[in-house]
Amino acid sequence: MVYSTCSILKEENEGLLKRVLKSSGGELVPIGEEWTKELPLLPNAMPGTLLVGPDELFEGFFVAKIRKK
């Protein structure tokens, strides 16, 4: 499953995702580097997820891949 928001706010991304993973028993699936080469990535506290900053083409966004354990 993919969780994605059009937001760079921690409480809408990492905060919510941590709660969902804890309650569901799911785990993150790392996103491969081939998807990140041209993106303006922001520092992110959750390894394996993408936090992309705004630029002239789009607003910032967050992406995580999740699977059941």
N, CA, C and O atoms as a GROMACS GRO file, in nm:
protein
  276
    1MET      N    1   0.085  -0.115   0.000
    1MET     CA    2   0.000   0.000   0.000
    1MET      C    3   0.091   0.123   0.000
    1MET      O    4   0.201   0.120   0.055
    2VAL      N    5   0.044   0.229  -0.062
    2VAL     CA    6   0.119   0.355  -0.062
    2VAL      C    7   0.040   0.458   0.017
    2VAL      O    8  -0.080   0.476  -0.003
    3TYR      N    9   0.109   0.527   0.107
    3TYR     CA   10   0.051   0.639   0.181
    3TYR      C   11   0.119   0.764   0.128
    3TYR      O   12   0.242   0.773   0.129
    4SER      N   13   0.040   0.859   0.083
    4SER     CA   14   0.096   0.981   0.026
    4SER      C   15   0.009   1.100   0.062
    4SER      O   16  -0.114   1.090   0.065
    5THR      N   17   0.074   1.212   0.091
    5THR     CA   18   0.002   1.336   0.117
    5THR      C   19   0.065   1.449   0.038
    5THR      O   20   0.182   1.441  -0.002
    6CYS      N   21  -0.010   1.552   0.015
    6CYS     CA   22   0.040   1.675  -0.047
    6CYS      C   23   0.076   1.772   0.064
    6CYS      O   24   0.031   1.887   0.065
    7SER      N   25   0.157   1.725   0.156
    7SER     CA   26   0.194   1.803   0.274
    7SER      C   27   0.336   1.767   0.316
    7SER      O   28   0.381   1.655   0.293
    8ILE      N   29   0.405   1.862   0.376
    8ILE     CA   30   0.536   1.833   0.434
    8ILE      C   31   0.533   1.845   0.586
    8ILE      O   32   0.638   1.848   0.651
    9LEU      N   33   0.412   1.853   0.644
    9LEU     CA   34   0.397   1.866   0.788
    9LEU      C   35   0.419   1.731   0.857
    9LEU      O   36   0.361   1.630   0.819
   10LYS      N   37   0.505   1.732   0.960
   10LYS     CA   38   0.540   1.608   1.030
   10LYS      C   39   0.417   1.538   1.088
   10LYS      O   40   0.407   1.416   1.078
   11GLU      N   41   0.324   1.613   1.148
   11GLU     CA   42   0.208   1.549   1.211
   11GLU      C   43   0.115   1.482   1.110
   11GLU      O   44   0.042   1.390   1.146
   12GLU      N   45   0.116   1.526   0.986
   12GLU     CA   46   0.033   1.464   0.882
   12GLU      C   47   0.103   1.348   0.812
   12GLU      O   48   0.040   1.273   0.738
   13ASN      N   49   0.230   1.334   0.836
   13ASN     CA   50   0.308   1.232   0.766
   13ASN      C   51   0.370   1.132   0.863
   13ASN      O   52   0.311   1.028   0.891
   14GLU      N   53   0.489   1.163   0.914
   14GLU     CA   54   0.557   1.070   1.004
   14GLU      C   55   0.473   1.039   1.127
   14GLU      O   56   0.466   0.923   1.169
   15GLY      N   57   0.411   1.141   1.186
   15GLY     CA   58   0.332   1.120   1.307
   15GLY      C   59   0.217   1.024   1.285
   15GLY      O   60   0.199   0.929   1.362
   16LEU      N   61   0.139   1.046   1.183
   16LEU     CA   62   0.026   0.960   1.151
   16LEU      C   63   0.073   0.820   1.110
   16LEU      O   64   0.016   0.720   1.152
   17LEU      N   65   0.176   0.815   1.029
   17LEU     CA   66   0.226   0.686   0.980
   17LEU      C   67   0.277   0.600   1.095
   17LEU      O   68   0.253   0.479   1.096
   18LYS      N   69   0.346   0.658   1.191
   18LYS     CA   70   0.394   0.581   1.307
   18LYS      C   71   0.277   0.520   1.384
   18LYS      O   72   0.284   0.405   1.425
   19ARG      N   73   0.170   0.596   1.402
   19ARG     CA   74   0.052   0.545   1.473
   19ARG      C   75  -0.014   0.431   1.394
   19ARG      O   76  -0.053   0.330   1.452
   20VAL      N   77  -0.025   0.448   1.263
   20VAL     CA   78  -0.086   0.344   1.179
   20VAL      C   79  -0.003   0.216   1.182
   20VAL      O   80  -0.058   0.107   1.196
   21LEU      N   81   0.128   0.229   1.169
   21LEU     CA   82   0.214   0.110   1.170
   21LEU      C   83   0.206   0.038   1.304
   21LEU      O   84   0.204  -0.085   1.309
   22LYS      N   85   0.203   0.115   1.412
   22LYS     CA   86   0.195   0.055   1.546
   22LYS      C   87   0.064  -0.019   1.565
   22LYS      O   88   0.062  -0.130   1.618
   23SER      N   89  -0.046   0.040   1.523
   23SER     CA   90  -0.178  -0.022   1.546
   23SER      C   91  -0.208  -0.136   1.449
   23SER      O   92  -0.284  -0.226   1.482
   24SER      N   93  -0.148  -0.133   1.330
   24SER     CA   94  -0.179  -0.234   1.228
   24SER      C   95  -0.076  -0.346   1.221
   24SER      O   96  -0.102  -0.451   1.162
   25GLY      N   97   0.040  -0.324   1.280
   25GLY     CA   98   0.146  -0.424   1.270
   25GLY      C   99   0.214  -0.424   1.134
   25GLY      O  100   0.283  -0.520   1.099
   26GLY      N  101   0.197  -0.317   1.057
   26GLY     CA  102   0.261  -0.308   0.927
   26GLY      C  103   0.406  -0.265   0.938
   26GLY      O  104   0.456  -0.237   1.046
   27GLU      N  105   0.473  -0.262   0.823
   27GLU     CA  106   0.612  -0.217   0.818
   27GLU      C  107   0.636  -0.137   0.691
   27GLU      O  108   0.566  -0.151   0.592
   28LEU      N  109   0.738  -0.052   0.697
   28LEU     CA  110   0.775   0.029   0.581
   28LEU      C  111   0.852  -0.056   0.481
   28LEU      O  112   0.930  -0.144   0.520
   29VAL      N  113   0.831  -0.029   0.355
   29VAL     CA  114   0.909  -0.087   0.246
   29VAL      C  115   0.993   0.028   0.191
   29VAL      O  116   0.937   0.124   0.139
   30PRO      N  117   1.126   0.020   0.200
   30PRO     CA  118   1.209   0.130   0.152
   30PRO      C  119   1.181   0.165   0.006
   30PRO      O  120   1.160   0.078  -0.078
   31ILE      N  121   1.182   0.293  -0.022
   31ILE     CA  122   1.163   0.343  -0.158
   31ILE      C  123   1.300   0.351  -0.223
   31ILE      O  124   1.392   0.413  -0.168
   32GLY      N  125   1.316   0.290  -0.338
   32GLY     CA  126   1.445   0.285  -0.406
   32GLY      C  127   1.497   0.421  -0.448
   32GLY      O  128   1.420   0.512  -0.478
   33GLU      N  129   1.628   0.434  -0.450
   33GLU     CA  130   1.692   0.560  -0.485
   33GLU      C  131   1.665   0.604  -0.628
   33GLU      O  132   1.677   0.723  -0.659
   34GLU      N  133   1.629   0.511  -0.716
   34GLU     CA  134   1.602   0.549  -0.854
   34GLU      C  135   1.486   0.647  -0.864
   34GLU      O  136   1.473   0.718  -0.965
   35TRP      N  137   1.401   0.653  -0.762
   35TRP     CA  138   1.287   0.745  -0.761
   35TRP      C  139   1.324   0.882  -0.707
   35TRP      O  140   1.244   0.976  -0.717
   36THR      N  141   1.442   0.897  -0.651
   36THR     CA  142   1.475   1.021  -0.580
   36THR      C  143   1.578   1.108  -0.649
   36THR      O  144   1.605   1.219  -0.601
   37LYS      N  145   1.635   1.064  -0.756
   37LYS     CA  146   1.749   1.133  -0.816
   37LYS      C  147   1.723   1.279  -0.853
   37LYS      O  148   1.810   1.363  -0.833
   38GLU      N  149   1.606   1.310  -0.904
   38GLU     CA  150   1.577   1.445  -0.952
   38GLU      C  151   1.486   1.524  -0.858
   38GLU      O  152   1.442   1.633  -0.894
   39LEU      N  153   1.457   1.470  -0.741
   39LEU     CA  154   1.363   1.536  -0.650
   39LEU      C  155   1.434   1.621  -0.546
   39LEU      O  156   1.542   1.585  -0.499
   40PRO      N  157   1.374   1.734  -0.508
   40PRO     CA  158   1.431   1.818  -0.402
   40PRO      C  159   1.394   1.762  -0.264
   40PRO      O  160   1.302   1.811  -0.200
   41LEU      N  161   1.466   1.659  -0.220
   41LEU     CA  162   1.433   1.591  -0.095
   41LEU      C  163   1.464   1.679   0.026
   41LEU      O  164   1.561   1.755   0.027
   42LEU      N  165   1.378   1.668   0.127
   42LEU     CA  166   1.398   1.736   0.254
   42LEU      C  167   1.446   1.634   0.357
   42LEU      O  168   1.421   1.514   0.341
   43PRO      N  169   1.515   1.680   0.463
   43PRO     CA  170   1.554   1.587   0.569
   43PRO      C  171   1.429   1.519   0.626
   43PRO      O  172   1.324   1.582   0.641
   44ASN      N  173   1.442   1.392   0.658
   44ASN     CA  174   1.327   1.313   0.699
   44ASN      C  175   1.367   1.220   0.813
   44ASN      O  176   1.470   1.154   0.807
   45ALA      N  177   1.284   1.215   0.916
   45ALA     CA  178   1.314   1.133   1.033
   45ALA      C  179   1.281   0.986   1.014
   45ALA      O  180   1.323   0.902   1.094
   46MET      N  181   1.207   0.953   0.908
   46MET     CA  182   1.168   0.813   0.885
   46MET      C  183   1.242   0.757   0.764
   46MET      O  184   1.203   0.783   0.650
   47PRO      N  185   1.347   0.679   0.788
   47PRO     CA  186   1.418   0.618   0.676
   47PRO      C  187   1.322   0.532   0.593
   47PRO      O  188   1.234   0.466   0.647
   48GLY      N  189   1.342   0.534   0.463
   48GLY     CA  190   1.259   0.454   0.374
   48GLY      C  191   1.140   0.528   0.317
   48GLY      O  192   1.068   0.475   0.232
   49THR      N  193   1.118   0.652   0.361
   49THR     CA  194   1.009   0.734   0.309
   49THR      C  195   1.067   0.851   0.232
   49THR      O  196   1.186   0.880   0.242
   50LEU      N  197   0.983   0.919   0.156
   50LEU     CA  198   1.026   1.038   0.083
   50LEU      C  199   0.952   1.160   0.136
   50LEU      O  200   0.831   1.158   0.154
   51LEU      N  201   1.026   1.266   0.160
   51LEU     CA  202   0.970   1.396   0.193
   51LEU      C  203   1.029   1.493   0.091
   51LEU      O  204   1.148   1.523   0.094
   52VAL      N  205   0.944   1.541   0.002
   52VAL     CA  206   0.989   1.622  -0.110
   52VAL      C  207   0.946   1.765  -0.090
   52VAL      O  208   0.828   1.793  -0.064
   53GLY      N  209   1.041   1.856  -0.103
   53GLY     CA  210   1.012   1.998  -0.085
   53GLY      C  211   0.945   2.059  -0.206
   53GLY      O  212   0.954   2.006  -0.316
   54PRO      N  213   0.878   2.171  -0.184
   54PRO     CA  214   0.814   2.239  -0.296
   54PRO      C  215   0.918   2.295  -0.394
   54PRO      O  216   1.030   2.329  -0.355
   55ASP      N  217   0.879   2.304  -0.519
   55ASP     CA  218   0.961   2.372  -0.619
   55ASP      C  219   0.868   2.439  -0.719
   55ASP      O  220   0.749   2.453  -0.692
   56GLU      N  221   0.919   2.479  -0.833
   56GLU     CA  222   0.837   2.552  -0.930
   56GLU      C  223   0.731   2.465  -0.998
   56GLU      O  224   0.638   2.518  -1.059
   57LEU      N  225   0.744   2.333  -0.989
   57LEU     CA  226   0.649   2.243  -1.054
   57LEU      C  227   0.538   2.191  -0.964
   57LEU      O  228   0.429   2.158  -1.012
   58PHE      N  229   0.563   2.182  -0.831
   58PHE     CA  230   0.464   2.123  -0.741
   58PHE      C  231   0.486   2.169  -0.598
   58PHE      O  232   0.591   2.222  -0.563
   59GLU      N  233   0.383   2.147  -0.517
   59GLU     CA  234   0.393   2.169  -0.373
   59GLU      C  235   0.472   2.052  -0.315
   59GLU      O  236   0.495   1.953  -0.384
   60GLY      N  237   0.512   2.061  -0.191
   60GLY     CA  238   0.581   1.949  -0.128
   60GLY      C  239   0.488   1.830  -0.107
   60GLY      O  240   0.366   1.845  -0.107
   61PHE      N  241   0.547   1.711  -0.090
   61PHE     CA  242   0.466   1.592  -0.065
   61PHE      C  243   0.547   1.486   0.009
   61PHE      O  244   0.669   1.493   0.019
   62PHE      N  245   0.474   1.388   0.061
   62PHE     CA  246   0.530   1.278   0.140
   62PHE      C  247   0.482   1.148   0.079
   62PHE      O  248   0.367   1.138   0.037
   63VAL      N  249   0.570   1.046   0.075
   63VAL     CA  250   0.533   0.915   0.021
   63VAL      C  251   0.595   0.806   0.108
   63VAL      O  252   0.712   0.814   0.145
   64ALA      N  253   0.514   0.704   0.139
   64ALA     CA  254   0.563   0.586   0.211
   64ALA      C  255   0.499   0.461   0.151
   64ALA      O  256   0.382   0.462   0.114
   65LYS      N  257   0.578   0.354   0.143
   65LYS     CA  258   0.525   0.223   0.101
   65LYS      C  259   0.513   0.137   0.226
   65LYS      O  260   0.606   0.131   0.307
   66ILE      N  261   0.398   0.069   0.240
   66ILE     CA  262   0.370  -0.009   0.361
   66ILE      C  263   0.326  -0.150   0.319
   66ILE      O  264   0.261  -0.168   0.216
   67ARG      N  265   0.361  -0.248   0.402
   67ARG     CA  266   0.310  -0.384   0.379
   67ARG      C  267   0.279  -0.448   0.514
   67ARG      O  268   0.328  -0.406   0.619
   68LYS      N  269   0.195  -0.552   0.508
   68LYS     CA  270   0.165  -0.629   0.629
   68LYS      C  271   0.286  -0.713   0.665
   68LYS      O  272   0.359  -0.759   0.577
   69LYS      N  273   0.306  -0.733   0.793
   69LYS     CA  274   0.415  -0.822   0.838
   69LYS      C  275   0.372  -0.965   0.826
   69LYS      O  276   0.449  -1.055   0.859
   0.00000   0.00000   0.00000
